[in-house]
Amino acid sequence: IAINQTMFILSLSLYFISYATIHEIAHPNYSSFAGRWKTLTFLSCMINCWYFLGVFCHDFFLSFVLPESINKKIKKVLDGLFDGIVCPAAILVVTAFWGLYYYNRAAIWPLKMDAIIPPLYNHMMHTLLAPIALVELALYRHHYLSLGGGLFLCTAYTAGYVAWLHVVRNVGGIWAYPIFYKLDFAGRVKFIGVIVAAMYVIFFAQHFLHQLVHGGEVEESSVKKQKQTGKVNKGKKGKSRKAD
């Protein structure tokens, strides 16, 4: 639980740093339509913060006052969000940002940005997300949704953000990222296609890592079936939170 509390504080810090820095930047992209809400980094920081807030409230308060059946449903929702959105989005932000940064820094983070956002804050926004998600994945066994359910959440989030990018472009008249101005239509399609493909690769990779660390996924339906037949395996590795 102490680890959960620490990770919640870290994710909360990400939010405040992102809010304080991006909100104050004198840059057309951040002072125009949708402000900071059009960047995947800020959205991922917010989602990360909300997720760990939910985990924190569940572990420290709700698990003591709510019936076990409700606690299991809350845990299932939290685990589903982590599986389909929180973990893949966090790792995508880090890999996409730093990949583009080292390939063509001017396209994603011009040198002048260092004078606006110090490198330490930059790492807080664009580096720390992935370690937080990976620590959560490594330390706790998550009762994932079915593979189809996780893919649905991942697809909905990805498609929703791609649609949001184009809403910002059509309504606000700007692209959320400078690199889009340098690409033609075909280039943007390829670029978005690579990002979407990376999101799915990360989704399946985190499933593999979870299985590698914890000895396989545990879906709620399979647990119920095992309980009914009296064959629940008591020797599974990994921690589970109170509602398990």
N, C-alpha and C positions, 0 to 999 in steps of 0.2 A: 504494500500500500504506500509506503514511503516513496517508492520509485514512481508510482502513479502521481503522487503529489508533486514530486520534482518535475516530472515530465509535463504536468499541467502548468506549472509555473513557467517552465521554459516556453511552452506553446503560447501562453499568455504574453510573455515577454516579446515573442515574435510578432504578435498582433500589435502591441503598443509601439514597438519599434517601426513596424511597417506603416502604421497609421501616422505616427509622428513625423517620420521622414518623408514618405510619399505625399502626405497631405500638404506639407509645407514647400514642396519642390516648385520652383518657378519655371515650370516646363509646360508648353502648350498641351501635351498629352494628358497631364494630370490636372490641369485647371479647366479642361474642356468637358464635354459630355461624358457622363458616367465616372469621371474622376479616377480614383485609384481602383474602382470596382471593375474596370475593364482588363486589368492585368491578372494573368493566371497566378502569379506569385502572391498577390494580395489575397485572392480568393482561396488559395491553398492554405495560406497562413490562418485565415479565418476559419476554414473547415477544420484544420488541425486543432485550433483553439477550442472550437465548439465540441469536437469529438472528445478531447481530454477533459473538458468541463463536464461532459456527460458521464465519462468514466469516473471522474473525481466525485461527483454528486452521488453516483450509484454506489461506489465502494464505501464512502464515508457516511452516507445518510440513508439513501433509499433502501439499501440491502438490509437495514436494521428495522425498518418500519413497514415495508411492503410485503405482501404474501410471496412465497417462493415462486408461485406460478407467474406472477407479474414481473418479478425480478428476472426470471428466465427470458421473458419476452423482451424486456429492456436490454438485457445482455445480447440477445439475438440481433436486435436492431443495431446496437453499437458494433457488434462483430461484423455484421453485414456492411455497415458503412465503412469500417476499416478495410474490409476486403475489397469492396468495389470502387471506393472513392479515395479515402484518406491516404492509404499507403501508396497506391499507384500515382496519385496526383502529386504527392510530396516528392517522390523519387523522380517523376517526370520533370518537375520544376528544376530540380538540381541538375539533372543530366542535360536537359535542353539548354538551360542558361549557360552552364560552363562549357558545354560542347560548342555552342555558338560563340561564346566569349573567346575561346582559343582558336576557333576557325576564322572568325572575322569580328573582332571586338567592336568595331565602329557600328556594326549592324545591330548590336544588342545593347551595348554599354559603352558609349563614347567616352573618351578620356576625360572630358569635362565633367562627367558624372561623379568622378572621384572627389571633386571639389565640393559637390553638393551632398553626396552620401559617402561618408568615410568608409574605407574598406572593411572595417569591423562590422558596421551596420549592413554592408552588402553581404557579408558572410552569414550574418544572422538571418537575413531574408532568403538568400539563395544557396546556402550550404547546410544550415542546421536542420532544415526540414527532413532531409533524408535520414540522418542518424537517429533522430527522434522516432521516426516511423520504424526503422530497422530494429531499434532497441525494443520497442513495443512488440514487434513481431517475434523477436527472439526470446523474450522473457515470458510471454503469456501464450498459452494455447487458446486459439480463437475457434469458436464453433461457427465456421463459415456457412454461408448459404450454399445451396447447390451451385455447381459450376455455372449453370444457366442463369441463376439469380444474380451471382456476382458479375457475370458478363453483362447482364441487363443494366445493372447500376453503373458499371464502368462505361458502357456504351451511351447511356442516357447522359451522364456527366460530360463525356467527351463531345457528343453531338450538341448538347446544350451550350457548351462553351464556344464551339465553332459557330453555332447560330448567333450567339451573343456578340462575337467578333464582327459579324456582318451587320447586326443591328447597330452597333456602335459606328460602323463605317457609313451605313445608309442614313442614319438619323443624325449622328454627330459630324459626319463628313471627315472623319479621321480614322486611321488605323491605330490599333493599340500598340503596335511594335514598328519601329523605324524600318526594319528589314522588309516589310511588306511594300513600302514605297519603291523599293529597288527591284521588285519582282513584277513580271507581267502576270496575266491571269493564269497561264499554264504553270509558271513558277510558283505562284501561290498555292495552286492545287497540289503540286508535288510537295511543297513544304509542309502543308497541312497534312497531307497523306503520310509523310514520314513521322510527324508528331503523333498522329493517331495510331500508326503502327507501333511506335515506341510505347505508347500507353498500354496497348495490348500485350506487348512483350513483357513489360514490367508487371502487368497483372498476373500473367502465367508464371513469371519468375518468382514473385513473392509467394505464390502458392507452392512452388517447388521448395523454396527456402523454408516455409512453414512445415512442410512435410519432412524435410531433411532434419530440422531441429526437433520437432515434436513427434515424429513418427507417424505422420499422416493426419489428414483433416478429420474432424468429427462433425458430422452434420446432425442437426436436431432429430431428423426422422430416423437416422440409423441408431442414435442413442435410445430413442423410445423403443425401437424394435428389439434392441439388445436387452433392455430392461424387461420387456415382456417375456422374452425367452430365458431370462436369468443368466445371460452370457456376457454381461458387461465386463469388459477387461479392466481390472483394477490396477494393472501395472503400467499404465500409460505414462509417458514422460511428459514433463513440462508442468508449469503452474496453471491453475485455473482460478478465476476470480470467484468471489463468494456466491454468485448466483448460479455457478455451474452445478 
